[in-house]
Amino acid sequence: MIEGACRYVVKDRMEITGARWGLEGGEAVLKLRALYLNGRFRGVLEIHEQQEYQRNHQAKFAEMPKARSHLRLIPTGKG
């Protein structure tokens, strides 16, 4: 049973014709495939998206300088 599961998760994905897998890329694909097969992919994806938002947007915009106050017209007494 375990052997069949390993073949399903690992061998079928890693031996696709024409695919080239390095150690890091292959490991990343296997982790994602295991998450998907366990039904946990959506939850992990949501967490990843939240972290990306905080890292790329929230943190950068929090450091922005405050905007200047709006300019006011000063009456000159002309016209």
PDB file as gemmi writes it, atoms N, CA and C in Angstrom:
CRYST1    1.000    1.000    1.000  90.00  90.00  90.00 P 1                      
ATOM      1  N   MET A   1       0.819  -1.181   0.000  1.00  0.00           N  
ATOM      2  CA  MET A   1       0.000   0.000   0.000  1.00  0.00           C  
ATOM      3  C   MET A   1       0.877   1.266   0.000  1.00  0.00           C  
ATOM      4  N   ILE A   2       1.884   1.286   0.850  1.00  0.00           N  
ATOM      5  CA  ILE A   2       2.785   2.449   0.916  1.00  0.00           C  
ATOM      6  C   ILE A   2       3.552   2.589  -0.395  1.00  0.00           C  
ATOM      7  N   GLU A   3       3.963   1.468  -0.937  1.00  0.00           N  
ATOM      8  CA  GLU A   3       4.704   1.493  -2.196  1.00  0.00           C  
ATOM      9  C   GLU A   3       3.860   2.081  -3.320  1.00  0.00           C  
ATOM     10  N   GLY A   4       2.596   1.722  -3.366  1.00  0.00           N  
ATOM     11  CA  GLY A   4       1.694   2.263  -4.381  1.00  0.00           C  
ATOM     12  C   GLY A   4       1.481   3.754  -4.203  1.00  0.00           C  
ATOM     13  N   ALA A   5       1.389   4.209  -2.949  1.00  0.00           N  
ATOM     14  CA  ALA A   5       1.218   5.642  -2.679  1.00  0.00           C  
ATOM     15  C   ALA A   5       2.462   6.413  -3.098  1.00  0.00           C  
ATOM     16  N   CYS A   6       3.637   5.867  -2.816  1.00  0.00           N  
ATOM     17  CA  CYS A   6       4.880   6.534  -3.225  1.00  0.00           C  
ATOM     18  C   CYS A   6       4.964   6.628  -4.743  1.00  0.00           C  
ATOM     19  N   ARG A   7       4.574   5.569  -5.426  1.00  0.00           N  
ATOM     20  CA  ARG A   7       4.602   5.605  -6.879  1.00  0.00           C  
ATOM     21  C   ARG A   7       3.648   6.669  -7.397  1.00  0.00           C  
ATOM     22  N   TYR A   8       2.486   6.756  -6.779  1.00  0.00           N  
ATOM     23  CA  TYR A   8       1.473   7.724  -7.200  1.00  0.00           C  
ATOM     24  C   TYR A   8       1.969   9.157  -6.989  1.00  0.00           C  
ATOM     25  N   VAL A   9       2.570   9.420  -5.844  1.00  0.00           N  
ATOM     26  CA  VAL A   9       2.996  10.785  -5.512  1.00  0.00           C  
ATOM     27  C   VAL A   9       4.320  11.131  -6.179  1.00  0.00           C  
ATOM     28  N   VAL A  10       5.264  10.224  -6.166  1.00  0.00           N  
ATOM     29  CA  VAL A  10       6.619  10.551  -6.604  1.00  0.00           C  
ATOM     30  C   VAL A  10       6.887  10.141  -8.051  1.00  0.00           C  
ATOM     31  N   LYS A  11       6.840   8.892  -8.316  1.00  0.00           N  
ATOM     32  CA  LYS A  11       7.322   8.367  -9.593  1.00  0.00           C  
ATOM     33  C   LYS A  11       6.533   8.921 -10.775  1.00  0.00           C  
ATOM     34  N   ASP A  12       5.218   8.904 -10.708  1.00  0.00           N  
ATOM     35  CA  ASP A  12       4.420   9.376 -11.840  1.00  0.00           C  
ATOM     36  C   ASP A  12       4.705  10.835 -12.165  1.00  0.00           C  
ATOM     37  N   ARG A  13       4.956  11.639 -11.152  1.00  0.00           N  
ATOM     38  CA  ARG A  13       5.201  13.066 -11.371  1.00  0.00           C  
ATOM     39  C   ARG A  13       6.630  13.317 -11.828  1.00  0.00           C  
ATOM     40  N   MET A  14       7.577  12.603 -11.281  1.00  0.00           N  
ATOM     41  CA  MET A  14       8.983  12.877 -11.556  1.00  0.00           C  
ATOM     42  C   MET A  14       9.467  12.288 -12.888  1.00  0.00           C  
ATOM     43  N   GLU A  15       8.722  11.334 -13.435  1.00  0.00           N  
ATOM     44  CA  GLU A  15       9.173  10.698 -14.670  1.00  0.00           C  
ATOM     45  C   GLU A  15       8.362  11.137 -15.886  1.00  0.00           C  
ATOM     46  N   ILE A  16       7.843  12.356 -15.863  1.00  0.00           N  
ATOM     47  CA  ILE A  16       7.120  12.869 -17.016  1.00  0.00           C  
ATOM     48  C   ILE A  16       8.110  13.049 -18.156  1.00  0.00           C  
ATOM     49  N   THR A  17       7.739  12.616 -19.340  1.00  0.00           N  
ATOM     50  CA  THR A  17       8.624  12.696 -20.492  1.00  0.00           C  
ATOM     51  C   THR A  17       9.003  14.143 -20.778  1.00  0.00           C  
ATOM     52  N   GLY A  18      10.296  14.388 -20.924  1.00  0.00           N  
ATOM     53  CA  GLY A  18      10.789  15.711 -21.277  1.00  0.00           C  
ATOM     54  C   GLY A  18      10.986  16.648 -20.102  1.00  0.00           C  
ATOM     55  N   ALA A  19      10.554  16.259 -18.927  1.00  0.00           N  
ATOM     56  CA  ALA A  19      10.706  17.124 -17.752  1.00  0.00           C  
ATOM     57  C   ALA A  19      12.114  16.974 -17.192  1.00  0.00           C  
ATOM     58  N   ARG A  20      12.656  18.083 -16.736  1.00  0.00           N  
ATOM     59  CA  ARG A  20      13.958  18.059 -16.079  1.00  0.00           C  
ATOM     60  C   ARG A  20      13.770  18.572 -14.665  1.00  0.00           C  
ATOM     61  N   TRP A  21      14.184  17.792 -13.709  1.00  0.00           N  
ATOM     62  CA  TRP A  21      13.995  18.153 -12.311  1.00  0.00           C  
ATOM     63  C   TRP A  21      15.338  18.207 -11.616  1.00  0.00           C  
ATOM     64  N   GLY A  22      15.598  19.318 -10.966  1.00  0.00           N  
ATOM     65  CA  GLY A  22      16.730  19.396 -10.068  1.00  0.00           C  
ATOM     66  C   GLY A  22      16.262  18.957  -8.690  1.00  0.00           C  
ATOM     67  N   LEU A  23      17.160  18.852  -7.768  1.00  0.00           N  
ATOM     68  CA  LEU A  23      16.807  18.400  -6.428  1.00  0.00           C  
ATOM     69  C   LEU A  23      15.835  19.364  -5.748  1.00  0.00           C  
ATOM     70  N   GLU A  24      16.120  20.673  -5.805  1.00  0.00           N  
ATOM     71  CA  GLU A  24      15.249  21.650  -5.142  1.00  0.00           C  
ATOM     72  C   GLU A  24      13.879  21.739  -5.814  1.00  0.00           C  
ATOM     73  N   GLY A  25      13.855  21.793  -7.135  1.00  0.00           N  
ATOM     74  CA  GLY A  25      12.590  21.883  -7.858  1.00  0.00           C  
ATOM     75  C   GLY A  25      11.742  20.643  -7.675  1.00  0.00           C  
ATOM     76  N   GLY A  26      12.394  19.483  -7.720  1.00  0.00           N  
ATOM     77  CA  GLY A  26      11.666  18.229  -7.523  1.00  0.00           C  
ATOM     78  C   GLY A  26      11.068  18.134  -6.134  1.00  0.00           C  
ATOM     79  N   GLU A  27      11.827  18.563  -5.145  1.00  0.00           N  
ATOM     80  CA  GLU A  27      11.324  18.541  -3.767  1.00  0.00           C  
ATOM     81  C   GLU A  27      10.143  19.491  -3.603  1.00  0.00           C  
ATOM     82  N   ALA A  28      10.225  20.677  -4.221  1.00  0.00           N  
ATOM     83  CA  ALA A  28       9.137  21.644  -4.135  1.00  0.00           C  
ATOM     84  C   ALA A  28       7.865  21.092  -4.778  1.00  0.00           C  
ATOM     85  N   VAL A  29       7.999  20.446  -5.928  1.00  0.00           N  
ATOM     86  CA  VAL A  29       6.843  19.864  -6.610  1.00  0.00           C  
ATOM     87  C   VAL A  29       6.230  18.749  -5.763  1.00  0.00           C  
ATOM     88  N   LEU A  30       7.064  17.922  -5.158  1.00  0.00           N  
ATOM     89  CA  LEU A  30       6.549  16.832  -4.324  1.00  0.00           C  
ATOM     90  C   LEU A  30       5.812  17.361  -3.095  1.00  0.00           C  
ATOM     91  N   LYS A  31       6.325  18.431  -2.488  1.00  0.00           N  
ATOM     92  CA  LYS A  31       5.645  19.011  -1.323  1.00  0.00           C  
ATOM     93  C   LYS A  31       4.288  19.574  -1.718  1.00  0.00           C  
ATOM     94  N   LEU A  32       4.244  20.286  -2.836  1.00  0.00           N  
ATOM     95  CA  LEU A  32       2.972  20.838  -3.302  1.00  0.00           C  
ATOM     96  C   LEU A  32       1.984  19.734  -3.657  1.00  0.00           C  
ATOM     97  N   ARG A  33       2.478  18.697  -4.307  1.00  0.00           N  
ATOM     98  CA  ARG A  33       1.599  17.574  -4.682  1.00  0.00           C  
ATOM     99  C   ARG A  33       1.062  16.864  -3.441  1.00  0.00           C  
ATOM    100  N   ALA A  34       1.902  16.688  -2.434  1.00  0.00           N  
ATOM    101  CA  ALA A  34       1.445  16.047  -1.191  1.00  0.00           C  
ATOM    102  C   ALA A  34       0.393  16.912  -0.500  1.00  0.00           C  
ATOM    103  N   LEU A  35       0.593  18.234  -0.473  1.00  0.00           N  
ATOM    104  CA  LEU A  35      -0.415  19.130   0.117  1.00  0.00           C  
ATOM    105  C   LEU A  35      -1.731  19.033  -0.637  1.00  0.00           C  
ATOM    106  N   TYR A  36      -1.655  19.002  -1.960  1.00  0.00           N  
ATOM    107  CA  TYR A  36      -2.868  18.923  -2.773  1.00  0.00           C  
ATOM    108  C   TYR A  36      -3.612  17.614  -2.527  1.00  0.00           C  
ATOM    109  N   LEU A  37      -2.872  16.520  -2.509  1.00  0.00           N  
ATOM    110  CA  LEU A  37      -3.501  15.203  -2.313  1.00  0.00           C  
ATOM    111  C   LEU A  37      -4.085  15.057  -0.912  1.00  0.00           C  
ATOM    112  N   ASN A  38      -3.530  15.761   0.071  1.00  0.00           N  
ATOM    113  CA  ASN A  38      -4.051  15.701   1.439  1.00  0.00           C  
ATOM    114  C   ASN A  38      -5.193  16.687   1.675  1.00  0.00           C  
ATOM    115  N   GLY A  39      -5.487  17.515   0.680  1.00  0.00           N  
ATOM    116  CA  GLY A  39      -6.571  18.483   0.824  1.00  0.00           C  
ATOM    117  C   GLY A  39      -6.179  19.725   1.619  1.00  0.00           C  
ATOM    118  N   ARG A  40      -4.900  19.966   1.800  1.00  0.00           N  
ATOM    119  CA  ARG A  40      -4.433  21.106   2.596  1.00  0.00           C  
ATOM    120  C   ARG A  40      -3.861  22.221   1.738  1.00  0.00           C  
ATOM    121  N   PHE A  41      -3.867  22.058   0.420  1.00  0.00           N  
ATOM    122  CA  PHE A  41      -3.243  23.028  -0.474  1.00  0.00           C  
ATOM    123  C   PHE A  41      -3.892  24.403  -0.376  1.00  0.00           C  
ATOM    124  N   ARG A  42      -5.221  24.459  -0.354  1.00  0.00           N  
ATOM    125  CA  ARG A  42      -5.932  25.750  -0.322  1.00  0.00           C  
ATOM    126  C   ARG A  42      -5.570  26.546   0.936  1.00  0.00           C  
ATOM    127  N   GLY A  43      -5.531  25.896   2.086  1.00  0.00           N  
ATOM    128  CA  GLY A  43      -5.186  26.581   3.337  1.00  0.00           C  
ATOM    129  C   GLY A  43      -3.768  27.111   3.337  1.00  0.00           C  
ATOM    130  N   VAL A  44      -2.834  26.307   2.838  1.00  0.00           N  
ATOM    131  CA  VAL A  44      -1.438  26.736   2.779  1.00  0.00           C  
ATOM    132  C   VAL A  44      -1.294  27.885   1.784  1.00  0.00           C  
ATOM    133  N   LEU A  45      -2.020  27.823   0.674  1.00  0.00           N  
ATOM    134  CA  LEU A  45      -1.964  28.892  -0.320  1.00  0.00           C  
ATOM    135  C   LEU A  45      -2.477  30.211   0.261  1.00  0.00           C  
ATOM    136  N   GLU A  46      -3.550  30.159   1.035  1.00  0.00           N  
ATOM    137  CA  GLU A  46      -4.086  31.375   1.657  1.00  0.00           C  
ATOM    138  C   GLU A  46      -3.083  31.983   2.640  1.00  0.00           C  
ATOM    139  N   ILE A  47      -2.435  31.144   3.434  1.00  0.00           N  
ATOM    140  CA  ILE A  47      -1.411  31.630   4.370  1.00  0.00           C  
ATOM    141  C   ILE A  47      -0.258  32.267   3.599  1.00  0.00           C  
ATOM    142  N   HIS A  48       0.174  31.617   2.528  1.00  0.00           N  
ATOM    143  CA  HIS A  48       1.266  32.142   1.709  1.00  0.00           C  
ATOM    144  C   HIS A  48       0.896  33.499   1.111  1.00  0.00           C  
ATOM    145  N   GLU A  49      -0.329  33.632   0.610  1.00  0.00           N  
ATOM    146  CA  GLU A  49      -0.769  34.896   0.022  1.00  0.00           C  
ATOM    147  C   GLU A  49      -0.808  36.008   1.065  1.00  0.00           C  
ATOM    148  N   GLN A  50      -1.239  35.704   2.285  1.00  0.00           N  
ATOM    149  CA  GLN A  50      -1.261  36.708   3.358  1.00  0.00           C  
ATOM    150  C   GLN A  50       0.160  37.162   3.696  1.00  0.00           C  
ATOM    151  N   GLN A  51       1.080  36.226   3.794  1.00  0.00           N  
ATOM    152  CA  GLN A  51       2.468  36.570   4.102  1.00  0.00           C  
ATOM    153  C   GLN A  51       3.100  37.398   2.982  1.00  0.00           C  
ATOM    154  N   GLU A  52       2.808  37.053   1.738  1.00  0.00           N  
ATOM    155  CA  GLU A  52       3.325  37.823   0.602  1.00  0.00           C  
ATOM    156  C   GLU A  52       2.779  39.246   0.633  1.00  0.00           C  
ATOM    157  N   TYR A  53       1.504  39.404   0.946  1.00  0.00           N  
ATOM    158  CA  TYR A  53       0.901  40.733   1.021  1.00  0.00           C  
ATOM    159  C   TYR A  53       1.588  41.567   2.107  1.00  0.00           C  
ATOM    160  N   GLN A  54       1.782  40.975   3.265  1.00  0.00           N  
ATOM    161  CA  GLN A  54       2.424  41.699   4.360  1.00  0.00           C  
ATOM    162  C   GLN A  54       3.859  42.068   4.007  1.00  0.00           C  
ATOM    163  N   ARG A  55       4.582  41.152   3.399  1.00  0.00           N  
ATOM    164  CA  ARG A  55       5.988  41.389   3.077  1.00  0.00           C  
ATOM    165  C   ARG A  55       6.146  42.404   1.941  1.00  0.00           C  
ATOM    166  N   ASN A  56       5.314  42.316   0.913  1.00  0.00           N  
ATOM    167  CA  ASN A  56       5.506  43.141  -0.274  1.00  0.00           C  
ATOM    168  C   ASN A  56       4.721  44.438  -0.285  1.00  0.00           C  
ATOM    169  N   HIS A  57       3.629  44.517   0.455  1.00  0.00           N  
ATOM    170  CA  HIS A  57       2.796  45.704   0.373  1.00  0.00           C  
ATOM    171  C   HIS A  57       2.678  46.437   1.706  1.00  0.00           C  
ATOM    172  N   GLN A  58       2.213  45.751   2.717  1.00  0.00           N  
ATOM    173  CA  GLN A  58       1.992  46.388   4.008  1.00  0.00           C  
ATOM    174  C   GLN A  58       3.278  46.973   4.570  1.00  0.00           C  
ATOM    175  N   ALA A  59       4.343  46.229   4.537  1.00  0.00           N  
ATOM    176  CA  ALA A  59       5.606  46.696   5.112  1.00  0.00           C  
ATOM    177  C   ALA A  59       6.151  47.897   4.342  1.00  0.00           C  
ATOM    178  N   LYS A  60       6.050  47.893   3.034  1.00  0.00           N  
ATOM    179  CA  LYS A  60       6.581  48.991   2.234  1.00  0.00           C  
ATOM    180  C   LYS A  60       5.760  50.260   2.404  1.00  0.00           C  
ATOM    181  N   PHE A  61       4.446  50.135   2.440  1.00  0.00           N  
ATOM    182  CA  PHE A  61       3.605  51.316   2.550  1.00  0.00           C  
ATOM    183  C   PHE A  61       3.576  51.870   3.973  1.00  0.00           C  
ATOM    184  N   ALA A  62       3.924  51.074   4.947  1.00  0.00           N  
ATOM    185  CA  ALA A  62       3.977  51.555   6.327  1.00  0.00           C  
ATOM    186  C   ALA A  62       5.153  52.518   6.511  1.00  0.00           C  
ATOM    187  N   GLU A  63       6.187  52.384   5.689  1.00  0.00           N  
ATOM    188  CA  GLU A  63       7.380  53.219   5.792  1.00  0.00           C  
ATOM    189  C   GLU A  63       7.278  54.506   4.979  1.00  0.00           C  
ATOM    190  N   MET A  64       6.197  54.704   4.258  1.00  0.00           N  
ATOM    191  CA  MET A  64       6.062  55.893   3.419  1.00  0.00           C  
ATOM    192  C   MET A  64       5.915  57.146   4.290  1.00  0.00           C  
ATOM    193  N   PRO A  65       6.510  58.264   3.850  1.00  0.00           N  
ATOM    194  CA  PRO A  65       6.369  59.501   4.621  1.00  0.00           C  
ATOM    195  C   PRO A  65       4.933  60.015   4.563  1.00  0.00           C  
ATOM    196  N   LYS A  66       4.567  60.774   5.570  1.00  0.00           N  
ATOM    197  CA  LYS A  66       3.222  61.336   5.602  1.00  0.00           C  
ATOM    198  C   LYS A  66       3.091  62.400   4.522  1.00  0.00           C  
ATOM    199  N   ALA A  67       1.893  62.512   3.994  1.00  0.00           N  
ATOM    200  CA  ALA A  67       1.641  63.492   2.936  1.00  0.00           C  
ATOM    201  C   ALA A  67       1.640  64.890   3.523  1.00  0.00           C  
ATOM    202  N   ARG A  68       2.040  65.857   2.721  1.00  0.00           N  
ATOM    203  CA  ARG A  68       2.012  67.252   3.148  1.00  0.00           C  
ATOM    204  C   ARG A  68       0.574  67.724   3.246  1.00  0.00           C  
ATOM    205  N   SER A  69       0.374  68.723   4.082  1.00  0.00           N  
ATOM    206  CA  SER A  69      -0.967  69.291   4.159  1.00  0.00           C  
ATOM    207  C   SER A  69      -1.233  70.054   2.866  1.00  0.00           C  
ATOM    208  N   HIS A  70      -2.490  70.223   2.546  1.00  0.00           N  
ATOM    209  CA  HIS A  70      -2.879  70.894   1.312  1.00  0.00           C  
ATOM    210  C   HIS A  70      -2.518  72.376   1.366  1.00  0.00           C  
ATOM    211  N   LEU A  71      -2.240  72.925   0.216  1.00  0.00           N  
ATOM    212  CA  LEU A  71      -1.906  74.345   0.119  1.00  0.00           C  
ATOM    213  C   LEU A  71      -3.165  75.193   0.331  1.00  0.00           C  
ATOM    214  N   ARG A  72      -2.966  76.361   0.914  1.00  0.00           N  
ATOM    215  CA  ARG A  72      -4.087  77.285   1.117  1.00  0.00           C  
ATOM    216  C   ARG A  72      -3.831  78.556   0.327  1.00  0.00           C  
ATOM    217  N   LEU A  73      -4.892  79.135  -0.170  1.00  0.00           N  
ATOM    218  CA  LEU A  73      -4.770  80.421  -0.866  1.00  0.00           C  
ATOM    219  C   LEU A  73      -4.718  81.547   0.146  1.00  0.00           C  
ATOM    220  N   ILE A  74      -3.802  82.474  -0.057  1.00  0.00           N  
ATOM    221  CA  ILE A  74      -3.691  83.626   0.842  1.00  0.00           C  
ATOM    222  C   ILE A  74      -4.250  84.834   0.103  1.00  0.00           C  
ATOM    223  N   PRO A  75      -5.243  85.507   0.671  1.00  0.00           N  
ATOM    224  CA  PRO A  75      -5.817  86.663  -0.024  1.00  0.00           C  
ATOM    225  C   PRO A  75      -4.780  87.781  -0.112  1.00  0.00           C  
ATOM    226  N   THR A  76      -4.644  88.351  -1.320  1.00  0.00           N  
ATOM    227  CA  THR A  76      -3.666  89.416  -1.562  1.00  0.00           C  
ATOM    228  C   THR A  76      -4.321  90.779  -1.596  1.00  0.00           C  
ATOM    229  N   GLY A  77      -5.608  90.853  -1.591  1.00  0.00           N  
ATOM    230  CA  GLY A  77      -6.311  92.131  -1.651  1.00  0.00           C  
ATOM    231  C   GLY A  77      -6.474  92.648  -3.064  1.00  0.00           C  
ATOM    232  N   LYS A  78      -5.945  91.916  -4.067  1.00  0.00           N  
ATOM    233  CA  LYS A  78      -6.093  92.329  -5.462  1.00  0.00           C  
ATOM    234  C   LYS A  78      -7.281  91.592  -6.068  1.00  0.00           C  
ATOM    235  N   GLY A  79      -8.046  92.276  -6.824  1.00  0.00           N  
ATOM    236  CA  GLY A  79      -9.110  91.793  -7.656  1.00  0.00           C  
ATOM    237  C   GLY A  79     -10.077  90.925  -7.083  1.00  0.00           C  
TER     238      GLY A  79                                                      
END                                                                             
